[in-house]
Amino acid sequence: MKKSKILLGTVVIAIIGLITVVAADHIDAPAAKGTTADITDFYAFQGEDTSNLVFVANIQGLLAPTATAAASFDENVLVEFNIDTNNDNVEDLVIQAIPRDGKMYFFGPVAPNSPGLTSSINFASLQSDVEITKYGAEAIVKNANGMKMFAGPRDDPFFMDFARYGEIVGGNAAAFNNPGTDTFKGTNVLSIVVEVPKSRIGGSGTINTWVETKVKQ
């Protein structure tokens, strides 16, 4: 699970336009490692249209180019973007994405049937589906109900010099090099992106947001 806080109101739009909220975690969950339940990164940021927010979940990281074409989303794994609008650390709205037959289906934002670790899909909240983009192909983006949706492989955008980090932790270096060595260079992730109007998630104030993957039991 990845968790972040982001501001929505018009008072802070100038600030939001300059930042991306990021939570990152690669291969640190042994039970999910190597599967599409393994979340590598979560991004939340204001869209090019400043009336919108963009949520990005990257999963199944460290895919070599030779392995990416064969990588696929698991139809038993639900990806859920959680949105807390009243700062009680409980999701008030969810956006859910799940693949079926080469397409990614998006539901919400909608109040969850029940908050917490167990989720069910509110099928009445279906927004649309988008064809999953194949590796090396032009991105397929679906516009529906004021939202934009994408699913498919992408270059891993996260930058981290793990070797240097190990030296710092071990007391053998004082700081990172500039720019350092990108451990993730040349590797890919499977990415799910949804852009949604702020008006559909509150429109102003502050939200807490996090992403989860949930495996069908």
N, C-alpha and C positions, 0 to 999 in steps of 0.2 A: 504494500500500500504506500502511495506517495501522497503527501499532504502539503498544501501551500495556502497562503492568504493573499487576496488581491482586492484592490479597491475598485468600486464601480462608479461613484458619483461624478457629476460633471465638474465638481470643484477640483478633483484630482486627475482629470483627463490628461492634462499636460504631463503629469508625472507618469501615468500609465503608458503613455505613448513612448516613453523612453526605456521601459523595463520589460523584461520577461521573467515571470516567476517559474523557477525550475526546481524540480526534485529529481535526483538521479540515483540509480542503484543498479549496478550490473552484476549479474551472477552471484548475488549474495543470499539467495533463497534456494537452498539445496533441493527442496521438494519440487520447485518449479523450474529449475535450471534446464535450459535447452528446450523449453516448451513455450507455447504462446500464452501461458499463464505467468511467465516471467516478465515483470515490468522492468524495463531499463530506464526510462525517463518519463517524466510528466511535465508538460509545459502548459501554462495558462497566460494569455496575454491579450491585450486589446487588438482588435482587427484593424486592417487598413481602413475599413469603415468603422469609425470610432464609436458607432452605436452598437457594435458587436463585440463579443468576446470569443476567443478561439481556445479550444481545449485539444491537446495532443497527447495521446498515449502511445509510447513506443514499447514494443515487446519483442521477445526472442532476439536478444542482441548478439553481437559478435558473429554474425553470419558472414562467412567468406563469400565473395562474388560467385564462386563456383557452386555454393550451396544455396544461394538466394532464390534461384529460379524454382527450386523444388520446395522451398519453404511455403507453408500455408497456415492460415488461421484455423484453429481447432473449433469445430462446430459445437463442442461441448464446453467452450470457455466464453463466458459473458464478460465483457469489459464495461465497467460502470464508472462514470464520472459522477462524483457526489458533490453536492453544493449545500452548504450550511449558510442560511441567510440571517440567522439571529444569534450567532456566536455561542451556541451551546454545544458545538462539536458533534451534533447529530444532523444527518442529512435531511434537508427539507425538500430538496428536489434531486432527481437523478436523470442523467442521460445515459441510456444503455445502448450498446452495440453488440451484435452477435452475427456471425456469418452463417449463410445457408446457400449451398449450390452456386458458389462463385460470386455471391453478392454479400455486402455488409448491410444489415438492417439496423436502422437507428430509431430509438424510441425516446420520447420526452423532449424537453424537460417536463417532468411530472413528479408529483409527490410519490414517494415509494410506498408500495403496499405494506411494507414493514421495514423500519430502519435496522441497520446492523449487518451482521455477517451473512445472513441468509436473504436472498433476493428472489423475486419472481418478476417476470416481465409483464407490464401492463400493455397488452396488445392493442388496446384502444388508443394508445398514445403513439402508435407508429407514425413517423414523419415521412420516411421514404427509405429506399434502398439504393445503393450505388454498386456498380460492378467493381469488383476488386481489380485494381490495376496490376498487370503482370510486370515482372521485372524487365526493365529496359524499355518499357512502352511509355508513351505519353500519359501523363496523369489524367485519370478520369475523375472529374469533380461533378457532383450532383447538386443542383440548386432546387430546393423544394421547401415550401412553407416558410420562406424567409431564412432558411438555414442552408449552409453549405456542408457537404460531406465528402470524405475521401477515405479510402483504405487501400493499403498496398505497401510494397517494399520501398525503403528509402535509405540513403546513406546516413549512418549514425552521426547526428550533429553534435553530440556531446564531446567536449575536449577534456582530456585528463591525462597527465603524465604519471602513470602508475609507478614506473621505475624510480622517478625522482621522489614521488611521495614516500616510497619505501625507504629511500635514503634519508629523508627528513625525519620520518618516524623513528628510524634507527639511530638518529643522532649524527649521521655522516654528512648532512647538508643542512644549511641554514634556511634556504628558500628555494622556490621553484625557479627554473631558468625562464628566460623570456625570448621566444615563445614556448620553449620546451618541446618535447616529443609527444605527439598525439597517439596514445595507446590504441585508439579506436579507428585510426586512419585506415581506409580501405575495407571497413566492415559495414554491414548493413543491419537494419532493423525492420520489423513489420510495424507500420504506423497506422493509427486511426486518428483522423482529424475531424472535428466538428466545429463549425462557427455558428453562433446563436445570438440573436438580438438580446441586448441587456434587459430590454423590457420584459422578456420572458423569464428572467431570473431575478427580478427585483428592481433593476434600473438604477439604483443609487445605493450608497453606503458601502459596507464591507462584506465580503463573503469569505468563508473558508472553503477550500475546494481540495479534493483528493480523488485518486483513482484507485480502483480495485479490479482484480480479476477473480472471477468466481467460477469454479468448475462444477458442472452438473453432477449431482449425486444420484 
